[in-house]
């Protein structure tokens, strides 16, 4: 997280001290680095430009990076990425409306998810999105019916489940037979035949996503090989695909992980795709698509929180802070690790081992365990690597207003989401008289 660093003993986001942001906007507070976002996206874009053009693809836009909106859907984040040319991977109608509000191009939107409703389909069709990633035969027939009612044709790819073990947390593994996602690999050919026969469906691609926080690209390349086999079989039946979507999932550093570098992964992936395409199809342009989220935004954000009390017990020491599981759900949900750094470095407190916990009335309300920190009450802590699946998974449990969000751009800070008030939380409720 090079864009979060100490200067004169104070942790900064780019050129802005986090202590100043906490003083201005209060805590809990999400802080994002615009430069980190841009650099992380550019790692994909530059690798696509460098490796994505095989023989016969001159002048062809060979790749599209579709940022996974569910990882962080703040309008400022989406707008920053849209300005860089990003497409978007959505999983709800609401996310599509966010993309449009942020200035994103609907023709660069792919719609994933296992439970798309009729109204969501209508909304997406009315905005002429790039593609639906269809995940079941019943969804395929529903989409065909909705498109027919609207007098439109729906562009689709099938999300194929290759039964490849991503070797990640079971809650974020999506490519095994027991997962709810996608069409089973063994059933894919029959599903494509069915799709090709429907009057309001255009079959344009194939999609695969095996999981998240992958540190090794070997499972992704194994899945790619299986998807390529399917593309070849489909071509033999005159079902010609125009894009291949390999999903996302590249991991980030939370603690001491060593994730594969984006450029190295894409070099290997395009090496296989270009060799296959040139050998089998004389370089016929097949667009390659990606759905990264965490690897773009995860280490571009932190959660600021203030120590309320230091509670020294017989078994453990607790640093009780004003952020909680409703602000950052990942530790409680996944037992996920997030680094914790003191915003102000000082030497006048004895270092102790603390569990960093919140005020919510749950034993699962913790942000970090067994961290050696030298603390005073009132100190500020930065929970690191909180840009992905932080604010998007936040809730109002215990009637706690969700945090404000700030984006830093150089030496300037911009409030990109105001803190909620308690009154806003029950404004839509009513009392029976």
LUMZATOR-746298 format. One record per residue (C-alpha): x, y, z. Coordinates in steps of 0.02 Angstrom, whole numbers, padded with zeros to 5 digits, always signed. Each point is the difference from the previous one (the first is absolute). Layout:
XYZ;...
//
This chain:
+00000+00000+00000;+00132+00123-00058;-00125+00144-00008;-00026-00014+00188;+00166+00042+00083;+00074+00089+00150;+00066+00177-00010;+00074+00075+00156;-00080-00138+00103;-00176+00025-00069;-00085-00119-00120;-00053+00086-00162;-00114-00041-00145;+00102+00065-00145;+00045+00176+00063;-00139+00020+00128;+00024-00049+00185;-00134-00122+00056;-00009+00091+00167;-00061+00156-00092;-00135-00101-00089;-00060-00075+00165;-00006+00172+00076;-00101+00071-00144;-00118-00145-00038;+00001-00100+00165;+00013-00189+00015;-00034-00135-00052;+00056+00062-00171;+00044-00088-00162;+00144+00082-00094;+00047-00043-00179;+00151+00046-00104;-00045+00052-00177;+00178-00028-00060;+00001-00177+00068;-00163-00037-00091;+00069+00067-00163;+00164-00095+00015;-00085-00164+00043;-00118+00015-00148;+00144+00048-00113;+00091-00160+00045;-00139-00094-00090;-00019+00124-00142;+00187+00008-00038;+00019-00189+00005;-00148-00018-00119;+00079+00125-00119;+00170-00084+00011;-00051-00182-00015;-00177-00001-00069;+00031+00022-00185;+00038-00163-00086;+00023-00027-00186;-00149+00064-00100;-00065+00116+00135;+00078+00163-00059;-00120+00142+00030;-00114-00110+00103;-00043+00043+00179;+00062-00166+00066;-00049+00015+00184;-00121+00083+00119;+00027+00019+00187;-00170-00002+00088;+00020+00059+00179;-00103-00101+00124;-00120+00129+00071;-00046-00104+00152;+00175+00022+00073;-00023+00189+00021;-00145+00091-00083;+00030+00179+00056;-00040+00118-00144;+00169+00085+00011;+00089-00168-00015;-00107-00048-00150;+00023+00171-00081;+00189-00008+00021;+00005-00169-00086;-00124+00048-00136;+00112+00147-00046;+00143-00125-00023;-00105-00102-00122;-00059-00137+00117;-00148-00110-00032;-00103-00065+00145;-00057-00168+00067;-00166+00019+00092;-00108-00120+00100;-00159+00103+00022;-00108+00131-00082;+00050+00121+00136;+00183-00019-00046;-00044+00039-00182;-00084+00160+00056;+00156+00044+00100;+00111-00027-00152;-00110+00113-00106;-00008+00134+00136;+00190-00005+00009;+00020+00028-00187;+00037-00179-00048;-00044-00067-00173;-00140-00131+00004;+00073-00077-00158;+00149-00049+00107;-00106-00085+00134;-00015-00186+00028;-00138-00062+00116;+00046-00149+00110;-00093-00085+00142;-00109-00153+00025;-00166+00085+00039;-00036+00139-00124;-00179+00062+00014;-00114+00047-00144;+00008+00185+00039;+00190-00008+00009;+00003-00084-00170;-00115+00134-00072;+00108+00138+00071;+00158-00076-00072;-00078-00031-00171;-00068+00178-00006;+00178+00063+00022;+00068-00122-00130;+00135-00073+00113;+00143-00096-00078;-00046-00173+00064;-00093-00105+00127;+00102-00137+00084;-00138-00132+00010;+00019-00128+00139;-00143-00125-00027;-00124-00065-00128;-00150+00077+00093;+00087+00170-00004;+00033-00023-00186;-00185-00030-00036;-00053+00146+00110;+00119+00117-00090;-00061-00061-00170;-00180+00034+00053;+00037+00174+00069;+00101+00048-00154;-00142-00061-00111;-00128+00104+00096;+00110+00153-00028;+00031-00037-00184;+00187-00018+00033;+00136-00130-00010;+00109-00035+00152;+00186-00029-00023;+00057-00140+00115;+00145-00103+00054;-00019-00154+00109;+00094-00003+00164;+00079-00171-00002;+00053-00082+00162;+00162-00093-00042;+00011-00093+00168;+00173+00073+00035;+00053+00021+00181;+00055+00181+00027;+00077-00048+00169;-00074+00150+00088;-00124+00029+00141;-00155-00109-00027;-00116+00152+00008;+00088+00080-00150;+00031-00158-00101;-00118-00003-00149;+00066-00127-00125;-00035-00170+00080;-00147-00116-00032;-00073+00035+00171;-00005+00189-00030;-00162+00084-00054;+00079+00092-00145;-00002-00037-00185;-00044-00144-00113;+00088-00165+00031;+00141-00031-00123;-00079-00165-00053;-00164+00087-00042;+00073+00150-00090;-00015-00066-00178;-00185-00040+00019;-00030+00170+00079;+00086+00089-00145;-00103-00099-00125;-00158+00051+00092;+00054+00182+00004;+00042+00003-00185;-00175-00063-00041;-00092+00137+00096;-00074+00140-00107;+00045+00148+00111;+00175-00052+00053;+00167+00038-00083;+00140-00114+00060;+00158+00105+00003;+00118-00066+00133;+00051-00117+00140;+00034+00046+00181;+00092-00081+00144;+00039+00058+00177;+00071-00123+00126;+00023+00104+00157;+00081+00147+00086;+00163+00042+00091;+00099-00121-00109;+00187+00012+00034;+00052-00121-00139;-00056+00012-00181;+00015-00188-00031;-00187-00032+00036;-00048+00144-00115;+00106-00069-00141;-00071-00175+00030;-00175+00073-00015;+00052+00092-00159;+00056-00163-00081;-00169-00079+00036;-00093+00151-00069;+00105-00001-00158;-00049-00183-00027;-00183+00051+00006;+00026+00142-00124;+00077-00124-00122;-00145-00122+00020;-00126+00140-00024;+00087+00058-00159;-00019-00175-00071;-00188+00023+00019;+00003+00172-00081;-00026+00092+00165;+00131+00134-00018;+00046+00102+00154;+00065+00178-00004;+00069+00016+00176;+00076-00105+00137;-00022+00063+00179;+00122-00077+00124;-00072+00091+00151;+00102+00079+00139;+00065-00062+00166;+00183+00054+00010;+00042+00026+00184;+00083+00142+00095;+00118+00014+00147;-00093+00010+00166;+00141-00068+00107;+00146-00100-00070;-00082-00072-00157;+00096-00004-00163;-00132+00015-00137;+00045-00022-00182;+00037+00166-00086;-00138+00055-00118;+00123+00027-00143;+00077-00173+00021;-00171-00084+00004;-00063+00091-00154;+00161-00036-00095;-00023-00187+00030;-00187+00007-00036;+00017+00096-00163;+00145-00112-00050;-00118-00149+00006;-00145+00091-00082;+00104+00074-00141;+00083-00167-00040;-00168-00089+00000;-00085+00134-00103;+00139+00007-00129;+00010-00190-00016;-00186-00036-00009;-00080+00157-00070;+00139+00088-00096;-00003+00142+00124;-00189+00029-00004;-00029+00139+00127;-00083-00066+00158;-00013+00136+00131;+00067-00049+00171;-00093+00069+00150;+00043+00011+00184;-00102+00036+00158;+00126+00062+00131;-00060+00087+00157;+00104-00028+00157;+00165+00013-00095;-00048+00174-00060;-00080+00076+00156;+00048-00108+00149;+00164+00083+00044;-00060+00170-00058;-00101+00028+00160;+00012+00001+00189;-00126+00013+00141;+00042+00131+00131;-00060-00029+00177;+00030+00078+00172;+00043-00093+00159;-00139+00028+00127;+00062-00105+00145;+00147-00111+00046;-00067-00147+00098;+00129-00109+00088;-00066-00171+00049;+00071-00155+00082;+00006-00095-00166;+00007+00137-00131;+00022+00186-00029;-00133+00084-00104;+00012+00160-00101;-00182+00051-00018;-00019+00109-00154;-00144+00093-00081;-00001-00107-00158;-00088-00166+00007;-00053-00155-00094;-00138+00099-00083;+00134+00114-00076;+00119-00140-00052;-00081-00171-00005;+00144-00102-00071;+00084-00048+00166;-00163-00063+00076;-00059-00083-00160;+00162-00079-00064;+00115+00017+00151;+00095+00110-00122;+00164+00084+00045;+00022+00188-00019;+00158+00091+00047;-00019+00134+00135;+00114+00151+00006;+00006+00144+00121;-00032+00165-00087;+00116+00092+00121;+00160-00089+00048;+00050+00037+00179;+00117-00079+00128;-00076+00054+00164;-00117-00150+00016;+00049-00178+00042;-00032-00123-00141;-00126-00134+00045;-00091-00135-00095;-00180+00053-00036;-00155-00066-00083;-00075+00146-00096;-00188-00010+00027;-00153+00106-00034;-00151+00055+00103;-00128-00115-00081;-00080-00124+00120;+00072-00157-00079;+00153-00102+00049;+00035-00009-00187;+00023+00188-00005;+00188+00009-00023;+00111+00080-00130;+00169-00073+00047;+00069-00124+00126;+00164-00009+00095;+00081+00159-00067;+00148+00080+00087;-00041+00186+00016;+00057+00144+00111;-00166+00087+00033;-00085+00142+00093;-00186+00029+00006;-00044+00118-00141;+00133-00067-00118;-00043-00025-00182;+00023-00168-00086;-00003-00040-00185;-00071-00169-00047;+00093-00036-00160;-00052-00083-00164;-00181+00052+00030;-00042+00067-00173;-00086-00159-00059;-00153-00077+00083;+00004+00129+00139;-00130+00133-00031;-00098-00109-00123;-00029-00130+00136;-00033+00127+00138;-00166-00003+00093;-00099+00101+00126;+00001-00135+00134;-00032+00075+00173;-00070+00152-00092;+00175+00057-00039;+00013+00127-00142;+00122-00056-00134;+00167+00089-00013;+00042+00146-00112;+00117-00028-00148;+00140+00114-00060;+00107-00011-00156;+00174+00078+00004;+00076+00067-00160;+00176+00063+00032;-00012+00135+00133;-00190+00017-00012;-00136-00098+00088;-00177-00016-00066;-00150-00058+00100;-00079-00129-00117;-00134-00065+00119;-00070+00088+00151;-00021-00090+00165;-00178-00060+00029;-00104+00067+00143;-00106-00106+00115;-00156+00089-00062;+00038-00054-00178;+00005-00180+00056;-00181-00004+00053;-00069+00134-00118;-00089-00133-00105;-00082-00084+00150;-00170+00040+00075;-00098-00033+00157;-00170-00086-00005;-00129+00118+00075;
//
